[in-house]
């Protein structure tokens, strides 16, 4: 499958933790893209799953992200699959089917990358949203995205996700999604 299918998608937002975000390059834009994705997912009835790395040490996700998640997985492994993410994502799926995972987060070269690799290893189709990913250093983010491409993930922008999810200007929720794009100055 080359295109994302909103009916089969789940959005995973990895570790947008308040204590981490001040160190992330272009953190404000990264969080804004994640919030736009989450808002569109909610408009379209797509489940939003958050993760938090060692929240006792790093604190919770930024409230703008945390408040938009249907569920948040506390984790200690850098790969959230080590703490049950794959099983959580499979909940409610038909027997033998896996949801398609649209994923973004921080740090791109650590938790986001290891989680995406873990999902790929478990047979999930994975789209990594570059515009909603961040690392302290841009070079680390770019290295992670290159490695994920080589591993079989598809790297996309948040606008690409939103417009593929609705597919047509005739979609009943298109205008609501378009307003989200306009809100942050996209297409």
VMD Tcl script that builds the backbone (N, CA, C; Angstrom):
set m [mol new atoms 561]
animate dup $m
set s [atomselect $m all]
$s set {name element resname resid chain x y z} {
  {N N UNK 1 A 0.853 -1.182 0.000}
  {CA C UNK 1 A 0.000 0.000 0.000}
  {C C UNK 1 A 0.895 1.240 0.000}
  {N N UNK 2 A 0.657 2.119 -0.956}
  {CA C UNK 2 A 1.478 3.315 -1.079}
  {C C UNK 2 A 0.882 4.524 -0.374}
  {N N UNK 3 A -0.438 4.561 -0.227}
  {CA C UNK 3 A -1.096 5.709 0.410}
  {C C UNK 3 A -1.581 5.340 1.803}
  {N N UNK 4 A -1.579 6.345 2.664}
  {CA C UNK 4 A -2.139 6.164 3.999}
  {C C UNK 4 A -3.646 6.032 3.891}
  {N N UNK 5 A -4.222 5.241 4.766}
  {CA C UNK 5 A -5.665 5.034 4.816}
  {C C UNK 5 A -6.138 5.442 6.210}
  {N N UNK 6 A -6.900 6.518 6.270}
  {CA C UNK 6 A -7.353 7.032 7.570}
  {C C UNK 6 A -8.107 5.972 8.370}
  {N N UNK 7 A -8.861 5.131 7.683}
  {CA C UNK 7 A -9.658 4.117 8.374}
  {C C UNK 7 A -8.780 3.060 9.052}
  {N N UNK 8 A -7.534 2.928 8.613}
  {CA C UNK 8 A -6.618 1.938 9.188}
  {C C UNK 8 A -5.504 2.582 10.004}
  {N N UNK 9 A -5.492 3.897 10.090}
  {CA C UNK 9 A -4.382 4.607 10.726}
  {C C UNK 9 A -4.541 4.758 12.224}
  {N N UNK 10 A -3.385 4.839 12.876}
  {CA C UNK 10 A -3.278 5.274 14.263}
  {C C UNK 10 A -2.113 6.264 14.291}
  {N N UNK 11 A -2.258 7.316 15.069}
  {CA C UNK 11 A -1.210 8.319 15.219}
  {C C UNK 11 A -0.486 8.069 16.536}
  {N N UNK 12 A 0.855 7.962 16.472}
  {CA C UNK 12 A 1.667 7.760 17.670}
  {C C UNK 12 A 2.575 8.974 17.832}
  {N N UNK 13 A 2.487 9.627 18.986}
  {CA C UNK 13 A 3.283 10.817 19.302}
  {C C UNK 13 A 4.246 10.459 20.432}
  {N N UNK 14 A 5.536 10.458 20.101}
  {CA C UNK 14 A 6.578 9.936 20.983}
  {C C UNK 14 A 7.284 11.062 21.750}
  {N N UNK 15 A 7.116 11.079 23.053}
  {CA C UNK 15 A 7.979 11.812 23.992}
  {C C UNK 15 A 8.141 13.314 23.734}
  {N N UNK 16 A 7.050 14.027 23.660}
  {CA C UNK 16 A 7.101 15.500 23.560}
  {C C UNK 16 A 7.094 16.071 24.972}
  {N N UNK 17 A 8.032 15.645 25.769}
  {CA C UNK 17 A 8.015 15.951 27.190}
  {C C UNK 17 A 8.499 17.362 27.500}
  {N N UNK 18 A 7.796 17.995 28.420}
  {CA C UNK 18 A 8.043 19.388 28.748}
  {C C UNK 18 A 9.478 19.704 29.123}
  {N N UNK 19 A 10.141 18.810 29.840}
  {CA C UNK 19 A 11.525 19.065 30.242}
  {C C UNK 19 A 12.512 18.848 29.095}
  {N N UNK 20 A 12.103 18.091 28.091}
  {CA C UNK 20 A 12.965 17.812 26.947}
  {C C UNK 20 A 12.834 18.879 25.859}
  {N N UNK 21 A 11.630 19.383 25.655}
  {CA C UNK 21 A 11.360 20.241 24.499}
  {C C UNK 21 A 12.221 21.502 24.428}
  {N N UNK 22 A 12.587 22.159 25.535}
  {CA C UNK 22 A 13.438 23.351 25.398}
  {C C UNK 22 A 14.790 23.074 24.725}
  {N N UNK 23 A 15.257 21.826 24.773}
  {CA C UNK 23 A 16.543 21.478 24.166}
  {C C UNK 23 A 16.409 21.070 22.695}
  {N N UNK 24 A 15.189 20.893 22.214}
  {CA C UNK 24 A 14.953 20.401 20.848}
  {C C UNK 24 A 15.042 21.551 19.847}
  {N N UNK 25 A 15.787 21.323 18.770}
  {CA C UNK 25 A 15.921 22.319 17.697}
  {C C UNK 25 A 14.547 22.578 17.075}
  {N N UNK 26 A 14.158 23.853 17.005}
  {CA C UNK 26 A 12.878 24.277 16.440}
  {C C UNK 26 A 11.687 23.588 17.117}
  {N N UNK 27 A 11.770 23.481 18.438}
  {CA C UNK 27 A 10.760 22.769 19.223}
  {C C UNK 27 A 9.350 23.298 19.009}
  {N N UNK 28 A 9.208 24.610 18.906}
  {CA C UNK 28 A 7.863 25.182 18.756}
  {C C UNK 28 A 7.197 24.670 17.479}
  {N N UNK 29 A 7.920 24.645 16.377}
  {CA C UNK 29 A 7.365 24.166 15.106}
  {C C UNK 29 A 7.076 22.669 15.160}
  {N N UNK 30 A 7.932 21.919 15.832}
  {CA C UNK 30 A 7.750 20.473 15.973}
  {C C UNK 30 A 6.467 20.184 16.745}
  {N N UNK 31 A 6.274 20.864 17.872}
  {CA C UNK 31 A 5.063 20.668 18.676}
  {C C UNK 31 A 3.832 21.128 17.899}
  {N N UNK 32 A 3.936 22.237 17.202}
  {CA C UNK 32 A 2.804 22.738 16.418}
  {C C UNK 32 A 2.374 21.720 15.362}
  {N N UNK 33 A 3.325 21.096 14.688}
  {CA C UNK 33 A 2.990 20.072 13.693}
  {C C UNK 33 A 2.338 18.862 14.360}
  {N N UNK 34 A 2.847 18.460 15.519}
  {CA C UNK 34 A 2.257 17.327 16.243}
  {C C UNK 34 A 0.829 17.628 16.676}
  {N N UNK 35 A 0.598 18.832 17.160}
  {CA C UNK 35 A -0.741 19.237 17.587}
  {C C UNK 35 A -1.698 19.256 16.387}
  {N N UNK 36 A -1.233 19.754 15.255}
  {CA C UNK 36 A -2.067 19.771 14.054}
  {C C UNK 36 A -2.431 18.346 13.641}
  {N N UNK 37 A -1.450 17.449 13.656}
  {CA C UNK 37 A -1.733 16.046 13.340}
  {C C UNK 37 A -2.766 15.461 14.301}
  {N N UNK 38 A -2.577 15.710 15.585}
  {CA C UNK 38 A -3.496 15.160 16.587}
  {C C UNK 38 A -4.893 15.738 16.431}
  {N N UNK 39 A -4.984 17.033 16.164}
  {CA C UNK 39 A -6.306 17.638 15.969}
  {C C UNK 39 A -7.006 17.056 14.748}
  {N N UNK 40 A -6.260 16.869 13.660}
  {CA C UNK 40 A -6.850 16.275 12.458}
  {C C UNK 40 A -7.260 14.832 12.725}
  {N N UNK 41 A -6.419 14.096 13.426}
  {CA C UNK 41 A -6.754 12.711 13.757}
  {C C UNK 41 A -8.056 12.648 14.541}
  {N N UNK 42 A -8.201 13.535 15.490}
  {CA C UNK 42 A -9.430 13.531 16.298}
  {C C UNK 42 A -10.643 13.897 15.465}
  {N N UNK 43 A -10.501 14.867 14.555}
  {CA C UNK 43 A -11.600 15.249 13.656}
  {C C UNK 43 A -12.026 14.052 12.808}
  {N N UNK 44 A -11.061 13.228 12.430}
  {CA C UNK 44 A -11.312 12.096 11.537}
  {C C UNK 44 A -11.568 10.782 12.277}
  {N N UNK 45 A -11.585 10.821 13.588}
  {CA C UNK 45 A -11.852 9.611 14.369}
  {C C UNK 45 A -10.682 8.644 14.421}
  {N N UNK 46 A -9.469 9.160 14.274}
  {CA C UNK 46 A -8.254 8.337 14.311}
  {C C UNK 46 A -7.705 8.353 15.730}
  {N N UNK 47 A -7.377 7.197 16.228}
  {CA C UNK 47 A -6.849 7.068 17.588}
  {C C UNK 47 A -5.473 7.728 17.690}
  {N N UNK 48 A -5.247 8.426 18.790}
  {CA C UNK 48 A -3.968 9.100 19.050}
  {C C UNK 48 A -3.360 8.499 20.319}
  {N N UNK 49 A -2.164 7.932 20.155}
  {CA C UNK 49 A -1.459 7.305 21.267}
  {C C UNK 49 A -0.188 8.108 21.533}
  {N N UNK 50 A 0.005 8.491 22.777}
  {CA C UNK 50 A 1.230 9.178 23.170}
  {C C UNK 50 A 2.136 8.239 23.946}
  {N N UNK 51 A 3.425 8.577 23.981}
  {CA C UNK 51 A 4.354 7.863 24.861}
  {C C UNK 51 A 5.127 8.901 25.666}
  {N N UNK 52 A 5.558 8.485 26.846}
  {CA C UNK 52 A 6.387 9.329 27.709}
  {C C UNK 52 A 7.537 8.499 28.236}
  {N N UNK 53 A 8.769 8.939 27.945}
  {CA C UNK 53 A 9.972 8.254 28.393}
  {C C UNK 53 A 10.269 8.630 29.844}
  {N N UNK 54 A 10.323 7.638 30.718}
  {CA C UNK 54 A 10.671 7.856 32.118}
  {C C UNK 54 A 10.018 9.133 32.657}
  {N N UNK 55 A 8.679 9.173 32.687}
  {CA C UNK 55 A 8.001 10.416 33.075}
  {C C UNK 55 A 8.305 10.876 34.503}
  {N N UNK 56 A 8.733 9.960 35.377}
  {CA C UNK 56 A 9.111 10.392 36.724}
  {C C UNK 56 A 10.363 11.261 36.681}
  {N N UNK 57 A 11.218 11.037 35.686}
  {CA C UNK 57 A 12.433 11.824 35.538}
  {C C UNK 57 A 12.287 12.991 34.583}
  {N N UNK 58 A 11.594 12.756 33.455}
  {CA C UNK 58 A 11.476 13.796 32.416}
  {C C UNK 58 A 10.140 14.543 32.447}
  {N N UNK 59 A 9.249 14.125 33.310}
  {CA C UNK 59 A 7.953 14.775 33.385}
  {C C UNK 59 A 7.032 14.318 32.265}
  {N N UNK 60 A 5.799 14.816 32.282}
  {CA C UNK 60 A 4.814 14.418 31.273}
  {C C UNK 60 A 5.055 15.136 29.945}
  {N N UNK 61 A 4.359 14.668 28.930}
  {CA C UNK 61 A 4.370 15.371 27.646}
  {C C UNK 61 A 3.836 16.783 27.832}
  {N N UNK 62 A 4.253 17.668 26.942}
  {CA C UNK 62 A 3.702 19.023 26.937}
  {C C UNK 62 A 2.184 18.908 26.867}
  {N N UNK 63 A 1.491 19.712 27.640}
  {CA C UNK 63 A 0.036 19.591 27.738}
  {C C UNK 63 A -0.650 19.722 26.387}
  {N N UNK 64 A -0.114 20.532 25.487}
  {CA C UNK 64 A -0.709 20.682 24.149}
  {C C UNK 64 A -0.757 19.346 23.419}
  {N N UNK 65 A 0.190 18.468 23.697}
  {CA C UNK 65 A 0.203 17.133 23.090}
  {C C UNK 65 A -0.557 16.148 23.969}
  {N N UNK 66 A -0.242 16.119 25.241}
  {CA C UNK 66 A -0.831 15.123 26.153}
  {C C UNK 66 A -2.353 15.172 26.148}
  {N N UNK 67 A -2.913 16.364 26.139}
  {CA C UNK 67 A -4.359 16.518 26.176}
  {C C UNK 67 A -5.078 16.047 24.924}
  {N N UNK 68 A -4.330 15.803 23.868}
  {CA C UNK 68 A -4.924 15.363 22.603}
  {C C UNK 68 A -4.798 13.847 22.382}
  {N N UNK 69 A -4.131 13.163 23.302}
  {CA C UNK 69 A -3.935 11.723 23.165}
  {C C UNK 69 A -5.080 10.955 23.810}
  {N N UNK 70 A -5.523 9.903 23.142}
  {CA C UNK 70 A -6.548 9.036 23.724}
  {C C UNK 70 A -5.978 8.239 24.893}
  {N N UNK 71 A -4.718 7.886 24.776}
  {CA C UNK 71 A -4.026 7.129 25.815}
  {C C UNK 71 A -2.543 7.487 25.740}
  {N N UNK 72 A -1.876 7.462 26.899}
  {CA C UNK 72 A -0.438 7.725 26.940}
  {C C UNK 72 A 0.251 6.554 27.627}
  {N N UNK 73 A 1.239 5.990 26.936}
  {CA C UNK 73 A 2.007 4.855 27.437}
  {C C UNK 73 A 3.259 5.359 28.141}
  {N N UNK 74 A 3.374 5.023 29.432}
  {CA C UNK 74 A 4.601 5.321 30.177}
  {C C UNK 74 A 5.611 4.253 29.793}
  {N N UNK 75 A 6.864 4.669 29.538}
  {CA C UNK 75 A 7.842 3.686 29.087}
  {C C UNK 75 A 9.216 3.961 29.683}
  {N N UNK 76 A 10.016 2.919 29.709}
  {CA C UNK 76 A 11.406 3.029 30.145}
  {C C UNK 76 A 12.368 2.654 29.018}
  {N N UNK 77 A 11.891 1.827 28.074}
  {CA C UNK 77 A 12.708 1.470 26.910}
  {C C UNK 77 A 12.672 2.627 25.917}
  {N N UNK 78 A 13.752 2.826 25.195}
  {CA C UNK 78 A 13.742 3.843 24.136}
  {C C UNK 78 A 12.780 3.416 23.029}
  {N N UNK 79 A 12.736 2.123 22.715}
  {CA C UNK 79 A 11.754 1.555 21.788}
  {C C UNK 79 A 10.501 1.255 22.593}
  {N N UNK 80 A 9.447 2.014 22.363}
  {CA C UNK 80 A 8.212 1.846 23.132}
  {C C UNK 80 A 7.607 0.459 22.978}
  {N N UNK 81 A 8.013 -0.292 21.954}
  {CA C UNK 81 A 7.519 -1.666 21.815}
  {C C UNK 81 A 7.984 -2.520 22.990}
  {N N UNK 82 A 9.109 -2.170 23.588}
  {CA C UNK 82 A 9.601 -2.877 24.760}
  {C C UNK 82 A 8.712 -2.706 25.977}
  {N N UNK 83 A 7.826 -1.720 25.923}
  {CA C UNK 83 A 6.880 -1.472 27.018}
  {C C UNK 83 A 5.430 -1.715 26.597}
  {N N UNK 84 A 5.234 -2.414 25.466}
  {CA C UNK 84 A 3.888 -2.827 25.091}
  {C C UNK 84 A 3.187 -2.000 24.032}
  {N N UNK 85 A 3.902 -1.134 23.317}
  {CA C UNK 85 A 3.236 -0.299 22.312}
  {C C UNK 85 A 2.586 -1.127 21.208}
  {N N UNK 86 A 3.279 -2.128 20.691}
  {CA C UNK 86 A 2.718 -2.922 19.584}
  {C C UNK 86 A 1.408 -3.577 20.000}
  {N N UNK 87 A 1.357 -4.100 21.201}
  {CA C UNK 87 A 0.134 -4.737 21.699}
  {C C UNK 87 A -0.971 -3.699 21.880}
  {N N UNK 88 A -0.614 -2.526 22.376}
  {CA C UNK 88 A -1.589 -1.450 22.552}
  {C C UNK 88 A -2.180 -1.035 21.208}
  {N N UNK 89 A -1.341 -0.935 20.192}
  {CA C UNK 89 A -1.817 -0.529 18.871}
  {C C UNK 89 A -2.708 -1.595 18.236}
  {N N UNK 90 A -2.448 -2.858 18.541}
  {CA C UNK 90 A -3.224 -3.950 17.963}
  {C C UNK 90 A -4.604 -4.106 18.604}
  {N N UNK 91 A -4.809 -3.485 19.765}
  {CA C UNK 91 A -6.111 -3.589 20.441}
  {C C UNK 91 A -7.208 -3.085 19.518}
  {N N UNK 92 A -8.241 -3.897 19.367}
  {CA C UNK 92 A -9.394 -3.498 18.560}
  {C C UNK 92 A -9.245 -3.767 17.074}
  {N N UNK 93 A -8.068 -4.186 16.627}
  {CA C UNK 93 A -7.877 -4.505 15.207}
  {C C UNK 93 A -8.441 -5.892 14.927}
  {N N UNK 94 A -8.887 -6.099 13.695}
  {CA C UNK 94 A -9.386 -7.409 13.297}
  {C C UNK 94 A -8.257 -8.429 13.392}
  {N N UNK 95 A -8.617 -9.681 13.602}
  {CA C UNK 95 A -7.618 -10.740 13.735}
  {C C UNK 95 A -6.675 -10.736 12.539}
  {N N UNK 96 A -5.381 -10.737 12.830}
  {CA C UNK 96 A -4.386 -10.774 11.770}
  {C C UNK 96 A -4.097 -9.444 11.101}
  {N N UNK 97 A -4.793 -8.398 11.477}
  {CA C UNK 97 A -4.563 -7.077 10.884}
  {C C UNK 97 A -3.836 -6.177 11.868}
  {N N UNK 98 A -3.009 -5.313 11.312}
  {CA C UNK 98 A -2.317 -4.314 12.121}
  {C C UNK 98 A -2.709 -2.944 11.595}
  {N N UNK 99 A -2.841 -1.982 12.491}
  {CA C UNK 99 A -3.091 -0.623 11.989}
  {C C UNK 99 A -1.852 -0.086 11.272}
  {N N UNK 100 A -2.058 0.901 10.436}
  {CA C UNK 100 A -0.961 1.629 9.810}
  {C C UNK 100 A -0.556 2.720 10.786}
  {N N UNK 101 A 0.725 2.860 11.039}
  {CA C UNK 101 A 1.197 3.775 12.074}
  {C C UNK 101 A 1.791 5.034 11.453}
  {N N UNK 102 A 1.204 6.160 11.801}
  {CA C UNK 102 A 1.770 7.464 11.490}
  {C C UNK 102 A 2.416 7.912 12.791}
  {N N UNK 103 A 3.720 8.181 12.749}
  {CA C UNK 103 A 4.465 8.393 13.985}
  {C C UNK 103 A 5.348 9.631 13.885}
  {N N UNK 104 A 5.493 10.314 15.009}
  {CA C UNK 104 A 6.363 11.485 15.099}
  {C C UNK 104 A 6.829 11.608 16.539}
  {N N UNK 105 A 7.924 12.353 16.746}
  {CA C UNK 105 A 8.332 12.547 18.123}
  {C C UNK 105 A 9.767 12.990 18.308}
  {N N UNK 106 A 10.184 12.872 19.579}
  {CA C UNK 106 A 11.494 13.345 20.017}
  {C C UNK 106 A 12.138 12.269 20.888}
  {N N UNK 107 A 13.402 12.224 21.040}
  {CA C UNK 107 A 14.308 12.730 20.065}
  {C C UNK 107 A 14.285 11.809 18.866}
  {N N UNK 108 A 14.352 12.401 17.685}
  {CA C UNK 108 A 14.194 11.641 16.445}
  {C C UNK 108 A 15.195 10.504 16.319}
  {N N UNK 109 A 16.413 10.713 16.796}
  {CA C UNK 109 A 17.471 9.711 16.620}
  {C C UNK 109 A 17.552 8.706 17.768}
  {N N UNK 110 A 16.677 8.847 18.750}
  {CA C UNK 110 A 16.701 7.925 19.883}
  {C C UNK 110 A 15.331 7.242 19.979}
  {N N UNK 111 A 14.431 7.777 20.769}
  {CA C UNK 111 A 13.150 7.109 21.028}
  {C C UNK 111 A 12.262 7.008 19.794}
  {N N UNK 112 A 12.160 8.076 19.019}
  {CA C UNK 112 A 11.332 8.009 17.816}
  {C C UNK 112 A 11.883 6.950 16.873}
  {N N UNK 113 A 13.167 6.988 16.581}
  {CA C UNK 113 A 13.764 6.043 15.638}
  {C C UNK 113 A 13.655 4.604 16.147}
  {N N UNK 114 A 14.014 4.378 17.408}
  {CA C UNK 114 A 13.974 3.008 17.924}
  {C C UNK 114 A 12.548 2.469 17.962}
  {N N UNK 115 A 11.580 3.317 18.273}
  {CA C UNK 115 A 10.185 2.879 18.286}
  {C C UNK 115 A 9.716 2.550 16.874}
  {N N UNK 116 A 10.027 3.402 15.908}
  {CA C UNK 116 A 9.637 3.133 14.519}
  {C C UNK 116 A 10.291 1.846 14.018}
  {N N UNK 117 A 11.572 1.638 14.351}
  {CA C UNK 117 A 12.242 0.397 13.959}
  {C C UNK 117 A 11.582 -0.815 14.615}
  {N N UNK 118 A 11.207 -0.671 15.880}
  {CA C UNK 118 A 10.514 -1.755 16.578}
  {C C UNK 118 A 9.189 -2.101 15.930}
  {N N UNK 119 A 8.454 -1.085 15.487}
  {CA C UNK 119 A 7.180 -1.331 14.806}
  {C C UNK 119 A 7.401 -1.998 13.452}
  {N N UNK 120 A 8.422 -1.547 12.723}
  {CA C UNK 120 A 8.747 -2.183 11.437}
  {C C UNK 120 A 9.111 -3.653 11.646}
  {N N UNK 121 A 9.908 -3.938 12.672}
  {CA C UNK 121 A 10.293 -5.326 12.965}
  {C C UNK 121 A 9.078 -6.204 13.252}
  {N N UNK 122 A 8.023 -5.594 13.763}
  {CA C UNK 122 A 6.814 -6.341 14.110}
  {C C UNK 122 A 5.784 -6.349 12.980}
  {N N UNK 123 A 6.167 -5.856 11.811}
  {CA C UNK 123 A 5.299 -5.948 10.639}
  {C C UNK 123 A 4.329 -4.812 10.432}
  {N N UNK 124 A 4.477 -3.720 11.163}
  {CA C UNK 124 A 3.605 -2.570 10.962}
  {C C UNK 124 A 4.086 -1.763 9.757}
  {N N UNK 125 A 3.162 -1.151 9.043}
  {CA C UNK 125 A 3.479 -0.160 8.005}
  {C C UNK 125 A 3.666 1.155 8.741}
  {N N UNK 126 A 4.791 1.851 8.508}
  {CA C UNK 126 A 5.141 3.027 9.305}
  {C C UNK 126 A 5.418 4.229 8.419}
  {N N UNK 127 A 4.750 5.347 8.729}
  {CA C UNK 127 A 5.014 6.647 8.118}
  {C C UNK 127 A 5.558 7.553 9.206}
  {N N UNK 128 A 6.735 8.134 8.995}
  {CA C UNK 128 A 7.378 9.021 9.960}
  {C C UNK 128 A 7.174 10.465 9.488}
  {N N UNK 129 A 6.583 11.282 10.341}
  {CA C UNK 129 A 6.257 12.659 9.976}
  {C C UNK 129 A 7.437 13.569 10.333}
  {N N UNK 130 A 8.252 13.850 9.330}
  {CA C UNK 130 A 9.491 14.607 9.522}
  {C C UNK 130 A 9.254 15.963 10.186}
  {N N UNK 131 A 8.222 16.670 9.779}
  {CA C UNK 131 A 7.966 18.020 10.281}
  {C C UNK 131 A 7.537 18.039 11.745}
  {N N UNK 132 A 7.167 16.886 12.278}
  {CA C UNK 132 A 6.751 16.797 13.679}
  {C C UNK 132 A 7.760 16.018 14.521}
  {N N UNK 133 A 8.969 15.849 13.991}
  {CA C UNK 133 A 10.048 15.168 14.707}
  {C C UNK 133 A 11.139 16.165 15.050}
  {N N UNK 134 A 11.812 15.927 16.157}
  {CA C UNK 134 A 12.887 16.826 16.540}
  {C C UNK 134 A 13.981 16.127 17.319}
  {N N UNK 135 A 15.160 16.710 17.246}
  {CA C UNK 135 A 16.325 16.305 18.034}
  {C C UNK 135 A 17.039 17.576 18.469}
  {N N UNK 136 A 17.955 17.441 19.371}
  {CA C UNK 136 A 18.738 18.605 19.806}
  {C C UNK 136 A 19.536 19.180 18.646}
  {N N UNK 137 A 20.124 18.279 17.847}
  {CA C UNK 137 A 20.927 18.694 16.693}
  {C C UNK 137 A 20.235 18.272 15.404}
  {N N UNK 138 A 20.096 19.179 14.434}
  {CA C UNK 138 A 19.481 18.822 13.149}
  {C C UNK 138 A 20.167 17.637 12.474}
  {N N UNK 139 A 21.479 17.504 12.619}
  {CA C UNK 139 A 22.188 16.394 11.972}
  {C C UNK 139 A 21.743 15.042 12.530}
  {N N UNK 140 A 21.409 14.977 13.814}
  {CA C UNK 140 A 20.911 13.728 14.399}
  {C C UNK 140 A 19.544 13.373 13.828}
  {N N UNK 141 A 18.696 14.377 13.680}
  {CA C UNK 141 A 17.369 14.146 13.093}
  {C C UNK 141 A 17.514 13.622 11.669}
  {N N UNK 142 A 18.344 14.246 10.874}
  {CA C UNK 142 A 18.509 13.824 9.485}
  {C C UNK 142 A 19.093 12.418 9.386}
  {N N UNK 143 A 20.038 12.086 10.253}
  {CA C UNK 143 A 20.605 10.732 10.256}
  {C C UNK 143 A 19.535 9.698 10.597}
  {N N UNK 144 A 18.691 10.021 11.569}
  {CA C UNK 144 A 17.612 9.107 11.954}
  {C C UNK 144 A 16.630 8.905 10.808}
  {N N UNK 145 A 16.244 9.980 10.136}
  {CA C UNK 145 A 15.294 9.867 9.032}
  {C C UNK 145 A 15.883 9.046 7.894}
  {N N UNK 146 A 17.169 9.223 7.621}
  {CA C UNK 146 A 17.820 8.427 6.578}
  {C C UNK 146 A 17.819 6.948 6.956}
  {N N UNK 147 A 18.154 6.667 8.195}
  {CA C UNK 147 A 18.161 5.261 8.639}
  {C C UNK 147 A 16.764 4.659 8.560}
  {N N UNK 148 A 15.749 5.421 8.946}
  {CA C UNK 148 A 14.371 4.920 8.888}
  {C C UNK 148 A 13.935 4.667 7.449}
  {N N UNK 149 A 14.318 5.542 6.527}
  {CA C UNK 149 A 14.014 5.305 5.103}
  {C C UNK 149 A 14.637 3.982 4.653}
  {N N UNK 150 A 15.893 3.789 5.007}
  {CA C UNK 150 A 16.594 2.569 4.601}
  {C C UNK 150 A 15.969 1.316 5.213}
  {N N UNK 151 A 15.344 1.472 6.377}
  {CA C UNK 151 A 14.719 0.342 7.067}
  {C C UNK 151 A 13.318 0.040 6.546}
  {N N UNK 152 A 12.762 0.940 5.718}
  {CA C UNK 152 A 11.444 0.668 5.147}
  {C C UNK 152 A 10.328 1.590 5.582}
  {N N UNK 153 A 10.622 2.564 6.428}
  {CA C UNK 153 A 9.602 3.550 6.795}
  {C C UNK 153 A 9.478 4.565 5.659}
  {N N UNK 154 A 8.321 5.178 5.554}
  {CA C UNK 154 A 8.106 6.247 4.590}
  {C C UNK 154 A 8.132 7.562 5.347}
  {N N UNK 155 A 8.974 8.487 4.917}
  {CA C UNK 155 A 9.092 9.784 5.576}
  {C C UNK 155 A 8.202 10.775 4.843}
  {N N UNK 156 A 7.348 11.463 5.613}
  {CA C UNK 156 A 6.348 12.377 5.058}
  {C C UNK 156 A 6.308 13.668 5.872}
  {N N UNK 157 A 5.555 14.655 5.369}
  {CA C UNK 157 A 5.302 15.890 6.120}
  {C C UNK 157 A 3.905 15.810 6.725}
  {N N UNK 158 A 3.619 16.702 7.664}
  {CA C UNK 158 A 2.287 16.707 8.264}
  {C C UNK 158 A 1.214 17.031 7.226}
  {N N UNK 159 A 1.477 17.959 6.308}
  {CA C UNK 159 A 0.497 18.255 5.266}
  {C C UNK 159 A 0.213 17.024 4.407}
  {N N UNK 160 A 1.244 16.267 4.079}
  {CA C UNK 160 A 1.047 15.056 3.289}
  {C C UNK 160 A 0.081 14.113 4.000}
  {N N UNK 161 A 0.266 13.942 5.295}
  {CA C UNK 161 A -0.604 13.061 6.077}
  {C C UNK 161 A -2.043 13.570 6.035}
  {N N UNK 162 A -2.234 14.847 6.334}
  {CA C UNK 162 A -3.593 15.385 6.431}
  {C C UNK 162 A -4.360 15.237 5.123}
  {N N UNK 163 A -3.717 15.583 4.013}
  {CA C UNK 163 A -4.414 15.518 2.733}
  {C C UNK 163 A -4.592 14.076 2.243}
  {N N UNK 164 A -3.699 13.165 2.617}
  {CA C UNK 164 A -3.929 11.753 2.279}
  {C C UNK 164 A -5.042 11.172 3.131}
  {N N UNK 165 A -5.119 11.583 4.383}
  {CA C UNK 165 A -6.200 11.076 5.222}
  {C C UNK 165 A -7.571 11.444 4.662}
  {N N UNK 166 A -7.729 12.647 4.127}
  {CA C UNK 166 A -9.054 13.034 3.599}
  {C C UNK 166 A -9.221 12.702 2.125}
  {N N UNK 167 A -8.124 12.661 1.357}
  {CA C UNK 167 A -8.064 12.250 -0.043}
  {C C UNK 167 A -8.812 13.118 -1.041}
  {N N UNK 168 A -9.829 13.853 -0.634}
  {CA C UNK 168 A -10.645 14.615 -1.583}
  {C C UNK 168 A -11.244 15.836 -0.892}
  {N N UNK 169 A -11.428 16.884 -1.692}
  {CA C UNK 169 A -12.093 18.070 -1.136}
  {C C UNK 169 A -13.572 17.783 -0.879}
  {N N UNK 170 A -14.059 16.650 -1.313}
  {CA C UNK 170 A -15.451 16.252 -1.063}
  {C C UNK 170 A -15.608 15.436 0.224}
  {N N UNK 171 A -14.505 15.134 0.870}
  {CA C UNK 171 A -14.565 14.405 2.143}
  {C C UNK 171 A -15.397 15.226 3.122}
  {N N UNK 172 A -16.277 14.596 3.884}
  {CA C UNK 172 A -17.150 15.360 4.795}
  {C C UNK 172 A -16.406 16.169 5.856}
  {N N UNK 173 A -15.164 15.813 6.173}
  {CA C UNK 173 A -14.390 16.541 7.185}
  {C C UNK 173 A -13.261 17.366 6.560}
  {N N UNK 174 A -13.245 17.483 5.221}
  {CA C UNK 174 A -12.168 18.203 4.541}
  {C C UNK 174 A -12.035 19.638 5.043}
  {N N UNK 175 A -13.129 20.354 5.141}
  {CA C UNK 175 A -13.039 21.765 5.546}
  {C C UNK 175 A -12.475 21.905 6.954}
  {N N UNK 176 A -12.843 21.012 7.839}
  {CA C UNK 176 A -12.319 21.064 9.202}
  {C C UNK 176 A -10.807 20.818 9.203}
  {N N UNK 177 A -10.359 19.875 8.386}
  {CA C UNK 177 A -8.929 19.594 8.297}
  {C C UNK 177 A -8.204 20.754 7.631}
  {N N UNK 178 A -8.788 21.318 6.590}
  {CA C UNK 178 A -8.182 22.461 5.905}
  {C C UNK 178 A -8.023 23.642 6.866}
  {N N UNK 179 A -8.964 23.853 7.738}
  {CA C UNK 179 A -8.844 24.931 8.732}
  {C C UNK 179 A -7.654 24.704 9.652}
  {N N UNK 180 A -7.382 23.455 9.985}
  {CA C UNK 180 A -6.204 23.150 10.805}
  {C C UNK 180 A -4.920 23.492 10.057}
  {N N UNK 181 A -4.877 23.203 8.769}
  {CA C UNK 181 A -3.703 23.516 7.948}
  {C C UNK 181 A -3.528 25.033 7.893}
  {N N UNK 182 A -4.608 25.744 7.649}
  {CA C UNK 182 A -4.538 27.201 7.563}
  {C C UNK 182 A -4.144 27.831 8.884}
  {N N UNK 183 A -4.575 27.231 9.984}
  {CA C UNK 183 A -4.281 27.742 11.322}
  {C C UNK 183 A -2.777 27.864 11.544}
  {N N UNK 184 A -2.020 26.935 10.980}
  {CA C UNK 184 A -0.574 26.995 11.177}
  {C C UNK 184 A 0.172 27.470 9.936}
  {N N UNK 185 A -0.556 27.958 8.948}
  {CA C UNK 185 A 0.098 28.584 7.800}
  {C C UNK 185 A 0.563 27.630 6.738}
  {N N UNK 186 A -0.040 26.450 6.652}
  {CA C UNK 186 A 0.321 25.474 5.616}
  {C C UNK 186 A -0.336 25.793 4.303}
  {N N UNK 187 A -0.496 24.767 3.468}
  {CA C UNK 187 A -1.009 24.879 2.088}
  {C C UNK 187 A -2.167 25.820 1.922}
}
mol reanalyze $m
mol bondsrecalc $m
mol representation Tube
mol addrep $m
